[in-house]
Amino acid sequence: MIVTKDIEQIMIDALTQLMDVRSIFVTDDVPDGYVESERIVLHVKQSSVETYFDRCFVEVNYAVPDIGDAPDAAGLRDAERALAGFLGETHVGKSDGTWYRFSLMSHQVLKSELHCHYVNARVLFEILNVI
């Protein structure tokens, strides 16, 4: 059985292979204050149980610090390309004897009050719930 903490770890492991970002946080462990270096924050949303799959969304937020008062356009473009390219493929795996898959549903660039802009990627995470 895969639970939300497993999903967080699966996503951290996958993103660590992709990105050269050493700071990956989950919802309940995000540092306070302004963003001073690139970081990824994961938010695993509520899941729904259906006949064959348990489904939930994972918000992957790649924060890029602003340069002065302006967004770092090149850094945001690189982050969005990397996330969209990697998450745009369907990833399939097995954890604790249970099959899962995840893939990108949408992505966009948003502004934060923490002196940064970030790429928000919405990922559909599905867990096969048949034996």
Secondary structure, DSSP 8 states (H G I E B T S, - for coil): ---HHHHHHHHHHHHHHH-----EEEGGG---S---S-EEEEEE---EE-SSEEEEEEEEEEEEE-BTTB--HHHHHHHHHHHHHHHTS-EEEEETTEEEEEEEEEEEEEEETTTEEEEEEEEEEEEE---
